[in-house]
Amino acid sequence: MNICLLIKDFAVGKKFLADGRPTKSGAEIHGENHALQLIKLGHRVTIMTKKRFFFTKARENLNGIDLVRLHPPFRWLEIFFRLLTTHNDIDAFYIIGTPKFSVWAIIFAKIFKKPVTLALTGKAEIFSAKSNWRNKILAKCTRYVATTKEIRDGFIKNGGISPEKISILPHGIDTKKFPQSNENLRRELKISDGIDPNQKILLFCARIVPDKGVDTLQNIWKILHKRFPSAILFVVGGGLNYLLDELKKLSFELENSIKVVGEVDLPQKFYQMADVYIFPSRHEGLPTSLLEAMASGLPAVTSDIGGCEDVIFDDFNGFRVDSEDSAAFAEKISILFEDDDRRKIFGQRAANLIRETCDFSTVIPKLAEIIAR
């Protein structure tokens, strides 16, 4: 099958924005992963996206992906031209998010009777079919993929999509890249990092922006530091420079108990070294970092929001609390810090769930089947 994947941004050419945020969004990560995994299954994949900078190429091969960057202001015309000439052998369309130019691919697909699948990975992308002409076209796709139950419900309520057209499917991760940790490995990693193996480690691994609850994280740590003065908070991820500076200042005030690592390409060591994962985000789709942490055998304390509720079952493989309730977060983390048996059981349950439901080996064949319909 020759698949055309449409996404707003892809390989934009810059790693960080001026304010410190990484340019690679979750949607782009999912798009790249899905394209590469579909290629492994024997499919061909073309990605069509925006051309944002003069120095980026209009077309290139990127790790086996045929990457096409569409020129403003006539992206709609270029899509039609390419689909009629250079890419006239496309069998099916797969859209991630709601890029404006994607409606022209939907129109093309309707004219030439090609299947088109629209996938949403975040609550903010849910559209109302009645609000404008583009959204009316977005509501005319063949199939829809929702990464969470909340997004599925949004498709039905706001988009007016028939439930039988919607599949709930996580975006998936390669669980082999996130092997499950154990007490011996955790101990060795702590020692190699100059940390007493008896010290508890809380891990936050996500983009450092307000929506991820970084202010709540600081309040939580103030409470926890009083209860567990030897514990350490690792903050891994790139983001807004002023928030990173705030975290560093708080660390100085709290006896250097916060390790601000910044952006890393390989976070596996931190997942395997930590004892508990924290995710106080205010709104999410299905957070990739949470799936990675769970696959690594970490019990998590998360916000009680869409996405998290699909994989964290309260008092079974972690805890969910109100996103603004710092005291509740601190209380649940304290339980896991103090109860070794519960922490191990929760971590094992978390790892089992992600390997059974979210591994690429399970997700991608299902996705390919949906796209082909």
Steps between C-alpha positions, in 0.01 A plus 500: 500500500626849412394733781498881501534632856408866551618691804537869585875501576775248438880534510478878514878539510544656844524309829409782740298819488648824634320457834655156555212274395581203275342530156413131471140457609333183620306480174823514299654226712193282446502575127863400464456185708190392309663564164812300587299214650267485199807486273629206708173322421572543128292810426625813326447832678501856373472779756356832384553794732560875509816656361588758764858601423685593182791267577289182533462288189171476314544123473745256655533142617515488878580152637293341225214751529418700187473847659320771304484857634213704361563862404285788626265657408372239250542176693155388389600533134830321554324209668271452201790539256718245676218250545429522129866478391794407727281314751221365286540150645384581854263230630385654828526816708584527870467839672642575846339803660304756304742690271297739284650376175387143574142579395618511138634147532161395638327661202743325264440169678125541467522578129725203425339265754806451721471420873601778738558461874520789745678449834489737795758471778390791719178636649573849366471368142137390537298694243139605459362397162262796504753778564647550149531345154835334574363317799204381295749338264701354791175331604482320162794262543467126455638405842612670822758406761480628857793435731275530808139447601467875562597576139260229376218668692602837353484359147143389565374802694670787317590352164175312451699191399321165502644277776551209258750711304720558806774275635669556834867424447801624699777657294735240644866475598784255436506330840830328414664841533365533855596178680346444839725597788552306824638570844853385416522714186343796679758468776791476254386806305461706815849408618650576158335842515644569847168448677447295815297196388266551797403848378165512326479659155193670356510552124329760282579452132307729267509838331562781750197717427207625715249250356708214640439629854856608571376751760305222673811282486694764694231518769491121527875483545495758778268269694693183419838649585382560856385138532792342314796739528739253336275435196587641158280638222633452147352738242574378149390690191547823309269795526457862595822648632329699776337184641831313491655792691219487758565130557872561544430778750263278697760225503753739656244595765428132574855374550565426130237224508381565142714384209402704191633286215347676197429343161644154438474266202506184711304525826509125572759529778277735696196273470705205622660690789184665639265357759181693413384698197301822533285659231296804619395615152182704459379344174632221281433258224688180581835619640792314346730560797244334727489192275881486498517530879238229547674268252816548709313372807434832672184557702362844421303771675321704235231759452149360474455606139427348160777276375639425844171336597537260205816342642526592870241312703478659842657295779582217257803608295526859628289785627299781338427824684368846415756683289512801735506309830864510606426348840325199343791445262745512792288260703479235226871529419576462871302174507710362214827625649422325831340177376760301307267208429219716361749696288636179345155351437369821343812525282463142377133554417587821314768326291269208416219729384717707265666195347164335438314801356741771382795329334549576131470129421138519613409855396647538149337198331164622633574850373592369154174307486300811590680716242435247222121491549 
